Amino acid sequence: MPEEVKAHITGVVFQVLTKPGDQVRAGDPIIVLESMKMEIPVEAPRAGTVTEVTAKEGETVQEGDTVALLE
């Protein structure tokens, strides 16, 4: 069952660093959010494979929104 990777703050998606099929380790950045002129990475909670990235560059996400799925 895929695990949801959630935004921990409200911000604008500055950069998407992964795509479906990418292997990540725990702590690897999946996307970068921009909030209050700071860049904040959203990191993988565990090792796995990115199955979907739901966040798109330039869109605003709210705290708790799912930004990617990890298998």
PyMOL Python script that loads the backbone (N, CA, C, O; Angstrom):
from pymol import cmd

cmd.read_pdbstr("""\
ATOM      1  N   MET A   1       0.846  -1.186   0.000  1.00  0.00           N
ATOM      2  CA  MET A   1       0.000   0.000   0.000  1.00  0.00           C
ATOM      3  C   MET A   1       0.889   1.246   0.000  1.00  0.00           C
ATOM      4  O   MET A   1       1.789   1.360   0.832  1.00  0.00           O
ATOM      5  N   PRO A   2       0.647   2.171  -0.917  1.00  0.00           N
ATOM      6  CA  PRO A   2       1.476   3.379  -0.989  1.00  0.00           C
ATOM      7  C   PRO A   2       1.341   4.250   0.263  1.00  0.00           C
ATOM      8  O   PRO A   2       0.279   4.327   0.881  1.00  0.00           O
ATOM      9  N   GLU A   3       2.434   4.893   0.610  1.00  0.00           N
ATOM     10  CA  GLU A   3       2.437   5.839   1.728  1.00  0.00           C
ATOM     11  C   GLU A   3       2.372   7.249   1.156  1.00  0.00           C
ATOM     12  O   GLU A   3       3.075   7.575   0.199  1.00  0.00           O
ATOM     13  N   GLU A   4       1.519   8.084   1.751  1.00  0.00           N
ATOM     14  CA  GLU A   4       1.395   9.466   1.310  1.00  0.00           C
ATOM     15  C   GLU A   4       2.517  10.310   1.909  1.00  0.00           C
ATOM     16  O   GLU A   4       2.794  10.230   3.106  1.00  0.00           O
ATOM     17  N   VAL A   5       3.152  11.106   1.078  1.00  0.00           N
ATOM     18  CA  VAL A   5       4.133  12.084   1.541  1.00  0.00           C
ATOM     19  C   VAL A   5       3.393  13.412   1.584  1.00  0.00           C
ATOM     20  O   VAL A   5       2.868  13.868   0.568  1.00  0.00           O
ATOM     21  N   LYS A   6       3.350  14.034   2.757  1.00  0.00           N
ATOM     22  CA  LYS A   6       2.527  15.224   2.961  1.00  0.00           C
ATOM     23  C   LYS A   6       3.387  16.470   3.183  1.00  0.00           C
ATOM     24  O   LYS A   6       4.489  16.405   3.727  1.00  0.00           O
ATOM     25  N   ALA A   7       2.842  17.602   2.742  1.00  0.00           N
ATOM     26  CA  ALA A   7       3.487  18.889   2.991  1.00  0.00           C
ATOM     27  C   ALA A   7       3.362  19.208   4.482  1.00  0.00           C
ATOM     28  O   ALA A   7       2.286  19.055   5.060  1.00  0.00           O
ATOM     29  N   HIS A   8       4.434  19.641   5.091  1.00  0.00           N
ATOM     30  CA  HIS A   8       4.400  19.959   6.520  1.00  0.00           C
ATOM     31  C   HIS A   8       4.190  21.459   6.763  1.00  0.00           C
ATOM     32  O   HIS A   8       4.104  21.908   7.906  1.00  0.00           O
ATOM     33  N   ILE A   9       4.109  22.222   5.668  1.00  0.00           N
ATOM     34  CA  ILE A   9       3.799  23.657   5.763  1.00  0.00           C
ATOM     35  C   ILE A   9       2.970  24.048   4.539  1.00  0.00           C
ATOM     36  O   ILE A   9       2.906  23.302   3.561  1.00  0.00           O
ATOM     37  N   THR A  10       2.347  25.203   4.599  1.00  0.00           N
ATOM     38  CA  THR A  10       1.679  25.774   3.434  1.00  0.00           C
ATOM     39  C   THR A  10       2.717  26.554   2.634  1.00  0.00           C
ATOM     40  O   THR A  10       3.490  27.328   3.198  1.00  0.00           O
ATOM     41  N   GLY A  11       2.732  26.351   1.333  1.00  0.00           N
ATOM     42  CA  GLY A  11       3.695  27.059   0.500  1.00  0.00           C
ATOM     43  C   GLY A  11       3.464  26.794  -0.970  1.00  0.00           C
ATOM     44  O   GLY A  11       2.553  26.059  -1.351  1.00  0.00           O
ATOM     45  N   VAL A  12       4.295  27.398  -1.783  1.00  0.00           N
ATOM     46  CA  VAL A  12       4.250  27.217  -3.230  1.00  0.00           C
ATOM     47  C   VAL A  12       5.293  26.178  -3.607  1.00  0.00           C
ATOM     48  O   VAL A  12       6.421  26.207  -3.114  1.00  0.00           O
ATOM     49  N   VAL A  13       4.906  25.257  -4.487  1.00  0.00           N
ATOM     50  CA  VAL A  13       5.861  24.248  -4.952  1.00  0.00           C
ATOM     51  C   VAL A  13       6.894  24.954  -5.822  1.00  0.00           C
ATOM     52  O   VAL A  13       6.590  25.411  -6.924  1.00  0.00           O
ATOM     53  N   PHE A  14       8.114  25.036  -5.311  1.00  0.00           N
ATOM     54  CA  PHE A  14       9.201  25.720  -5.994  1.00  0.00           C
ATOM     55  C   PHE A  14       9.859  24.795  -7.014  1.00  0.00           C
ATOM     56  O   PHE A  14      10.184  25.211  -8.126  1.00  0.00           O
ATOM     57  N   GLN A  15      10.053  23.526  -6.618  1.00  0.00           N
ATOM     58  CA  GLN A  15      10.756  22.590  -7.493  1.00  0.00           C
ATOM     59  C   GLN A  15      10.315  21.165  -7.177  1.00  0.00           C
ATOM     60  O   GLN A  15      10.208  20.781  -6.012  1.00  0.00           O
ATOM     61  N   VAL A  16      10.061  20.384  -8.228  1.00  0.00           N
ATOM     62  CA  VAL A  16       9.785  18.954  -8.086  1.00  0.00           C
ATOM     63  C   VAL A  16      11.087  18.230  -8.412  1.00  0.00           C
ATOM     64  O   VAL A  16      11.621  18.371  -9.512  1.00  0.00           O
ATOM     65  N   LEU A  17      11.595  17.457  -7.456  1.00  0.00           N
ATOM     66  CA  LEU A  17      12.914  16.842  -7.608  1.00  0.00           C
ATOM     67  C   LEU A  17      12.865  15.370  -8.020  1.00  0.00           C
ATOM     68  O   LEU A  17      13.889  14.795  -8.389  1.00  0.00           O
ATOM     69  N   THR A  18      11.675  14.756  -7.959  1.00  0.00           N
ATOM     70  CA  THR A  18      11.558  13.342  -8.294  1.00  0.00           C
ATOM     71  C   THR A  18      10.438  13.130  -9.306  1.00  0.00           C
ATOM     72  O   THR A  18       9.621  14.017  -9.553  1.00  0.00           O
ATOM     73  N   LYS A  19      10.425  11.938  -9.882  1.00  0.00           N
ATOM     74  CA  LYS A  19       9.367  11.556 -10.808  1.00  0.00           C
ATOM     75  C   LYS A  19       8.999  10.100 -10.520  1.00  0.00           C
ATOM     76  O   LYS A  19       9.769   9.385  -9.879  1.00  0.00           O
ATOM     77  N   PRO A  20       7.840   9.660 -10.986  1.00  0.00           N
ATOM     78  CA  PRO A  20       7.464   8.267 -10.759  1.00  0.00           C
ATOM     79  C   PRO A  20       8.552   7.311 -11.240  1.00  0.00           C
ATOM     80  O   PRO A  20       9.112   7.470 -12.324  1.00  0.00           O
ATOM     81  N   GLY A  21       8.831   6.320 -10.406  1.00  0.00           N
ATOM     82  CA  GLY A  21       9.869   5.333 -10.715  1.00  0.00           C
ATOM     83  C   GLY A  21      11.192   5.611 -10.035  1.00  0.00           C
ATOM     84  O   GLY A  21      12.045   4.726  -9.961  1.00  0.00           O
ATOM     85  N   ASP A  22      11.381   6.832  -9.532  1.00  0.00           N
ATOM     86  CA  ASP A  22      12.635   7.164  -8.853  1.00  0.00           C
ATOM     87  C   ASP A  22      12.732   6.434  -7.514  1.00  0.00           C
ATOM     88  O   ASP A  22      11.753   6.336  -6.775  1.00  0.00           O
ATOM     89  N   GLN A  23      13.914   5.931  -7.220  1.00  0.00           N
ATOM     90  CA  GLN A  23      14.212   5.324  -5.917  1.00  0.00           C
ATOM     91  C   GLN A  23      14.692   6.431  -4.986  1.00  0.00           C
ATOM     92  O   GLN A  23      15.515   7.261  -5.373  1.00  0.00           O
ATOM     93  N   VAL A  24      14.176   6.441  -3.757  1.00  0.00           N
ATOM     94  CA  VAL A  24      14.605   7.433  -2.772  1.00  0.00           C
ATOM     95  C   VAL A  24      14.965   6.724  -1.474  1.00  0.00           C
ATOM     96  O   VAL A  24      14.499   5.621  -1.191  1.00  0.00           O
ATOM     97  N   ARG A  25      15.802   7.388  -0.701  1.00  0.00           N
ATOM     98  CA  ARG A  25      16.157   6.915   0.636  1.00  0.00           C
ATOM     99  C   ARG A  25      15.452   7.803   1.646  1.00  0.00           C
ATOM    100  O   ARG A  25      15.010   8.903   1.313  1.00  0.00           O
ATOM    101  N   ALA A  26      15.349   7.331   2.869  1.00  0.00           N
ATOM    102  CA  ALA A  26      14.747   8.147   3.926  1.00  0.00           C
ATOM    103  C   ALA A  26      15.518   9.459   4.022  1.00  0.00           C
ATOM    104  O   ALA A  26      16.746   9.460   4.110  1.00  0.00           O
ATOM    105  N   GLY A  27      14.798  10.568   4.003  1.00  0.00           N
ATOM    106  CA  GLY A  27      15.425  11.879   4.112  1.00  0.00           C
ATOM    107  C   GLY A  27      15.738  12.544   2.786  1.00  0.00           C
ATOM    108  O   GLY A  27      16.096  13.721   2.758  1.00  0.00           O
ATOM    109  N   ASP A  28      15.610  11.806   1.672  1.00  0.00           N
ATOM    110  CA  ASP A  28      15.842  12.426   0.366  1.00  0.00           C
ATOM    111  C   ASP A  28      14.729  13.428   0.070  1.00  0.00           C
ATOM    112  O   ASP A  28      13.563  13.144   0.348  1.00  0.00           O
ATOM    113  N   PRO A  29      15.064  14.598  -0.489  1.00  0.00           N
ATOM    114  CA  PRO A  29      14.018  15.560  -0.826  1.00  0.00           C
ATOM    115  C   PRO A  29      13.198  15.088  -2.029  1.00  0.00           C
ATOM    116  O   PRO A  29      13.748  14.602  -3.017  1.00  0.00           O
ATOM    117  N   ILE A  30      11.886  15.239  -1.929  1.00  0.00           N
ATOM    118  CA  ILE A  30      10.972  14.861  -3.024  1.00  0.00           C
ATOM    119  C   ILE A  30      10.578  16.121  -3.803  1.00  0.00           C
ATOM    120  O   ILE A  30      10.626  16.147  -5.032  1.00  0.00           O
ATOM    121  N   ILE A  31      10.185  17.170  -3.055  1.00  0.00           N
ATOM    122  CA  ILE A  31       9.889  18.470  -3.653  1.00  0.00           C
ATOM    123  C   ILE A  31      10.467  19.541  -2.739  1.00  0.00           C
ATOM    124  O   ILE A  31      10.850  19.268  -1.601  1.00  0.00           O
ATOM    125  N   VAL A  32      10.523  20.765  -3.256  1.00  0.00           N
ATOM    126  CA  VAL A  32      10.942  21.914  -2.456  1.00  0.00           C
ATOM    127  C   VAL A  32       9.797  22.909  -2.456  1.00  0.00           C
ATOM    128  O   VAL A  32       9.289  23.286  -3.512  1.00  0.00           O
ATOM    129  N   LEU A  33       9.388  23.336  -1.251  1.00  0.00           N
ATOM    130  CA  LEU A  33       8.359  24.357  -1.105  1.00  0.00           C
ATOM    131  C   LEU A  33       9.012  25.696  -0.817  1.00  0.00           C
ATOM    132  O   LEU A  33      10.084  25.764  -0.215  1.00  0.00           O
ATOM    133  N   GLU A  34       8.352  26.763  -1.256  1.00  0.00           N
ATOM    134  CA  GLU A  34       8.804  28.107  -0.926  1.00  0.00           C
ATOM    135  C   GLU A  34       7.739  28.746  -0.045  1.00  0.00           C
ATOM    136  O   GLU A  34       6.563  28.798  -0.405  1.00  0.00           O
ATOM    137  N   SER A  35       8.168  29.226   1.105  1.00  0.00           N
ATOM    138  CA  SER A  35       7.262  29.884   2.029  1.00  0.00           C
ATOM    139  C   SER A  35       8.036  30.986   2.730  1.00  0.00           C
ATOM    140  O   SER A  35       9.115  30.746   3.272  1.00  0.00           O
ATOM    141  N   MET A  36       7.490  32.187   2.722  1.00  0.00           N
ATOM    142  CA  MET A  36       8.127  33.344   3.353  1.00  0.00           C
ATOM    143  C   MET A  36       9.570  33.520   2.870  1.00  0.00           C
ATOM    144  O   MET A  36      10.475  33.802   3.656  1.00  0.00           O
ATOM    145  N   LYS A  37       9.761  33.344   1.556  1.00  0.00           N
ATOM    146  CA  LYS A  37      11.059  33.508   0.892  1.00  0.00           C
ATOM    147  C   LYS A  37      12.108  32.499   1.349  1.00  0.00           C
ATOM    148  O   LYS A  37      13.305  32.713   1.158  1.00  0.00           O
ATOM    149  N   MET A  38      11.659  31.399   1.953  1.00  0.00           N
ATOM    150  CA  MET A  38      12.567  30.320   2.349  1.00  0.00           C
ATOM    151  C   MET A  38      12.237  29.084   1.528  1.00  0.00           C
ATOM    152  O   MET A  38      11.074  28.838   1.206  1.00  0.00           O
ATOM    153  N   GLU A  39      13.259  28.309   1.191  1.00  0.00           N
ATOM    154  CA  GLU A  39      13.057  27.052   0.475  1.00  0.00           C
ATOM    155  C   GLU A  39      13.108  25.910   1.487  1.00  0.00           C
ATOM    156  O   GLU A  39      14.095  25.742   2.203  1.00  0.00           O
ATOM    157  N   ILE A  40      12.031  25.130   1.535  1.00  0.00           N
ATOM    158  CA  ILE A  40      11.917  24.064   2.526  1.00  0.00           C
ATOM    159  C   ILE A  40      11.674  22.740   1.806  1.00  0.00           C
ATOM    160  O   ILE A  40      10.659  22.596   1.125  1.00  0.00           O
ATOM    161  N   PRO A  41      12.580  21.769   1.938  1.00  0.00           N
ATOM    162  CA  PRO A  41      12.372  20.480   1.274  1.00  0.00           C
ATOM    163  C   PRO A  41      11.327  19.641   2.002  1.00  0.00           C
ATOM    164  O   PRO A  41      11.226  19.670   3.228  1.00  0.00           O
ATOM    165  N   VAL A  42      10.552  18.890   1.216  1.00  0.00           N
ATOM    166  CA  VAL A  42       9.671  17.859   1.758  1.00  0.00           C
ATOM    167  C   VAL A  42      10.391  16.549   1.480  1.00  0.00           C
ATOM    168  O   VAL A  42      10.629  16.196   0.325  1.00  0.00           O
ATOM    169  N   GLU A  43      10.737  15.833   2.536  1.00  0.00           N
ATOM    170  CA  GLU A  43      11.609  14.666   2.424  1.00  0.00           C
ATOM    171  C   GLU A  43      10.837  13.356   2.490  1.00  0.00           C
ATOM    172  O   GLU A  43       9.747  13.283   3.057  1.00  0.00           O
ATOM    173  N   ALA A  44      11.425  12.331   1.901  1.00  0.00           N
ATOM    174  CA  ALA A  44      10.856  10.986   1.958  1.00  0.00           C
ATOM    175  C   ALA A  44      10.920  10.490   3.401  1.00  0.00           C
ATOM    176  O   ALA A  44      11.974  10.570   4.033  1.00  0.00           O
ATOM    177  N   PRO A  45       9.809   9.979   3.930  1.00  0.00           N
ATOM    178  CA  PRO A  45       9.816   9.476   5.306  1.00  0.00           C
ATOM    179  C   PRO A  45      10.549   8.142   5.450  1.00  0.00           C
ATOM    180  O   PRO A  45      10.934   7.757   6.554  1.00  0.00           O
ATOM    181  N   ARG A  46      10.739   7.438   4.333  1.00  0.00           N
ATOM    182  CA  ARG A  46      11.421   6.138   4.349  1.00  0.00           C
ATOM    183  C   ARG A  46      11.952   5.854   2.950  1.00  0.00           C
ATOM    184  O   ARG A  46      11.648   6.578   2.002  1.00  0.00           O
ATOM    185  N   ALA A  47      12.733   4.815   2.831  1.00  0.00           N
ATOM    186  CA  ALA A  47      13.224   4.401   1.520  1.00  0.00           C
ATOM    187  C   ALA A  47      12.088   3.772   0.726  1.00  0.00           C
ATOM    188  O   ALA A  47      11.195   3.148   1.299  1.00  0.00           O
ATOM    189  N   GLY A  48      12.121   3.935  -0.587  1.00  0.00           N
ATOM    190  CA  GLY A  48      11.104   3.331  -1.434  1.00  0.00           C
ATOM    191  C   GLY A  48      11.154   3.874  -2.843  1.00  0.00           C
ATOM    192  O   GLY A  48      12.126   4.509  -3.252  1.00  0.00           O
ATOM    193  N   THR A  49      10.082   3.611  -3.582  1.00  0.00           N
ATOM    194  CA  THR A  49       9.956   4.059  -4.964  1.00  0.00           C
ATOM    195  C   THR A  49       8.816   5.065  -5.054  1.00  0.00           C
ATOM    196  O   THR A  49       7.718   4.821  -4.554  1.00  0.00           O
ATOM    197  N   VAL A  50       9.087   6.190  -5.690  1.00  0.00           N
ATOM    198  CA  VAL A  50       8.050   7.195  -5.916  1.00  0.00           C
ATOM    199  C   VAL A  50       7.105   6.632  -6.973  1.00  0.00           C
ATOM    200  O   VAL A  50       7.532   6.300  -8.078  1.00  0.00           O
ATOM    201  N   THR A  51       5.807   6.524  -6.631  1.00  0.00           N
ATOM    202  CA  THR A  51       4.830   6.015  -7.596  1.00  0.00           C
ATOM    203  C   THR A  51       4.043   7.134  -8.259  1.00  0.00           C
ATOM    204  O   THR A  51       3.539   6.968  -9.369  1.00  0.00           O
ATOM    205  N   GLU A  52       3.936   8.277  -7.581  1.00  0.00           N
ATOM    206  CA  GLU A  52       3.210   9.413  -8.154  1.00  0.00           C
ATOM    207  C   GLU A  52       3.650  10.689  -7.450  1.00  0.00           C
ATOM    208  O   GLU A  52       3.866  10.704  -6.238  1.00  0.00           O
ATOM    209  N   VAL A  53       3.780  11.758  -8.227  1.00  0.00           N
ATOM    210  CA  VAL A  53       4.016  13.084  -7.669  1.00  0.00           C
ATOM    211  C   VAL A  53       2.771  13.898  -7.996  1.00  0.00           C
ATOM    212  O   VAL A  53       2.483  14.165  -9.163  1.00  0.00           O
ATOM    213  N   THR A  54       2.032  14.291  -6.954  1.00  0.00           N
ATOM    214  CA  THR A  54       0.764  14.986  -7.163  1.00  0.00           C
ATOM    215  C   THR A  54       0.931  16.504  -7.179  1.00  0.00           C
ATOM    216  O   THR A  54       0.041  17.219  -7.640  1.00  0.00           O
ATOM    217  N   ALA A  55       2.052  16.995  -6.685  1.00  0.00           N
ATOM    218  CA  ALA A  55       2.311  18.438  -6.648  1.00  0.00           C
ATOM    219  C   ALA A  55       2.945  18.880  -7.965  1.00  0.00           C
ATOM    220  O   ALA A  55       3.748  18.160  -8.557  1.00  0.00           O
ATOM    221  N   LYS A  56       2.571  20.064  -8.404  1.00  0.00           N
ATOM    222  CA  LYS A  56       3.129  20.626  -9.633  1.00  0.00           C
ATOM    223  C   LYS A  56       3.807  21.959  -9.311  1.00  0.00           C
ATOM    224  O   LYS A  56       3.339  22.725  -8.468  1.00  0.00           O
ATOM    225  N   GLU A  57       4.908  22.215  -9.996  1.00  0.00           N
ATOM    226  CA  GLU A  57       5.636  23.459  -9.763  1.00  0.00           C
ATOM    227  C   GLU A  57       4.720  24.655  -9.983  1.00  0.00           C
ATOM    228  O   GLU A  57       3.972  24.718 -10.959  1.00  0.00           O
ATOM    229  N   GLY A  58       4.798  25.604  -9.049  1.00  0.00           N
ATOM    230  CA  GLY A  58       4.025  26.830  -9.149  1.00  0.00           C
ATOM    231  C   GLY A  58       2.691  26.795  -8.421  1.00  0.00           C
ATOM    232  O   GLY A  58       2.086  27.843  -8.197  1.00  0.00           O
ATOM    233  N   GLU A  59       2.219  25.604  -8.046  1.00  0.00           N
ATOM    234  CA  GLU A  59       0.932  25.537  -7.347  1.00  0.00           C
ATOM    235  C   GLU A  59       1.130  25.686  -5.840  1.00  0.00           C
ATOM    236  O   GLU A  59       2.199  25.392  -5.303  1.00  0.00           O
ATOM    237  N   THR A  60       0.085  26.145  -5.179  1.00  0.00           N
ATOM    238  CA  THR A  60       0.123  26.289  -3.722  1.00  0.00           C
ATOM    239  C   THR A  60      -0.435  25.024  -3.083  1.00  0.00           C
ATOM    240  O   THR A  60      -1.478  24.513  -3.494  1.00  0.00           O
ATOM    241  N   VAL A  61       0.272  24.526  -2.074  1.00  0.00           N
ATOM    242  CA  VAL A  61      -0.208  23.386  -1.295  1.00  0.00           C
ATOM    243  C   VAL A  61      -0.399  23.828   0.147  1.00  0.00           C
ATOM    244  O   VAL A  61       0.305  24.704   0.651  1.00  0.00           O
ATOM    245  N   GLN A  62      -1.357  23.206   0.786  1.00  0.00           N
ATOM    246  CA  GLN A  62      -1.648  23.500   2.184  1.00  0.00           C
ATOM    247  C   GLN A  62      -0.951  22.477   3.074  1.00  0.00           C
ATOM    248  O   GLN A  62      -0.640  21.369   2.636  1.00  0.00           O
ATOM    249  N   GLU A  63      -0.712  22.851   4.307  1.00  0.00           N
ATOM    250  CA  GLU A  63      -0.154  21.912   5.279  1.00  0.00           C
ATOM    251  C   GLU A  63      -1.043  20.677   5.331  1.00  0.00           C
ATOM    252  O   GLU A  63      -2.260  20.785   5.486  1.00  0.00           O
ATOM    253  N   GLY A  64      -0.432  19.507   5.200  1.00  0.00           N
ATOM    254  CA  GLY A  64      -1.173  18.250   5.253  1.00  0.00           C
ATOM    255  C   GLY A  64      -1.590  17.709   3.899  1.00  0.00           C
ATOM    256  O   GLY A  64      -2.056  16.573   3.808  1.00  0.00           O
ATOM    257  N   ASP A  65      -1.432  18.512   2.826  1.00  0.00           N
ATOM    258  CA  ASP A  65      -1.757  18.021   1.487  1.00  0.00           C
ATOM    259  C   ASP A  65      -0.765  16.946   1.065  1.00  0.00           C
ATOM    260  O   ASP A  65       0.423  17.032   1.377  1.00  0.00           O
ATOM    261  N   THR A  66      -1.253  15.939   0.358  1.00  0.00           N
ATOM    262  CA  THR A  66      -0.390  14.903  -0.191  1.00  0.00           C
ATOM    263  C   THR A  66       0.327  15.465  -1.404  1.00  0.00           C
ATOM    264  O   THR A  66      -0.310  16.016  -2.301  1.00  0.00           O
ATOM    265  N   VAL A  67       1.666  15.331  -1.442  1.00  0.00           N
ATOM    266  CA  VAL A  67       2.444  15.842  -2.558  1.00  0.00           C
ATOM    267  C   VAL A  67       3.042  14.717  -3.412  1.00  0.00           C
ATOM    268  O   VAL A  67       3.444  14.942  -4.554  1.00  0.00           O
ATOM    269  N   ALA A  68       3.097  13.495  -2.841  1.00  0.00           N
ATOM    270  CA  ALA A  68       3.635  12.353  -3.576  1.00  0.00           C
ATOM    271  C   ALA A  68       3.199  11.072  -2.884  1.00  0.00           C
ATOM    272  O   ALA A  68       2.776  11.075  -1.728  1.00  0.00           O
ATOM    273  N   LEU A  69       3.315   9.976  -3.628  1.00  0.00           N
ATOM    274  CA  LEU A  69       3.054   8.646  -3.081  1.00  0.00           C
ATOM    275  C   LEU A  69       4.329   7.826  -3.178  1.00  0.00           C
ATOM    276  O   LEU A  69       5.066   7.896  -4.161  1.00  0.00           O
ATOM    277  N   LEU A  70       4.567   7.052  -2.137  1.00  0.00           N
ATOM    278  CA  LEU A  70       5.797   6.262  -2.031  1.00  0.00           C
ATOM    279  C   LEU A  70       5.435   4.810  -1.800  1.00  0.00           C
ATOM    280  O   LEU A  70       4.679   4.495  -0.881  1.00  0.00           O
ATOM    281  N   GLU A  71       5.961   3.930  -2.618  1.00  0.00           N
ATOM    282  CA  GLU A  71       5.698   2.490  -2.507  1.00  0.00           C
ATOM    283  C   GLU A  71       6.821   1.831  -1.761  1.00  0.00           C
ATOM    284  O   GLU A  71       6.798   0.617  -1.557  1.00  0.00           O
TER     285      GLU A  71
END
""", "prot")
cmd.dss("prot")
cmd.show_as("cartoon", "prot")
cmd.util.cbc("prot")
cmd.orient("prot")
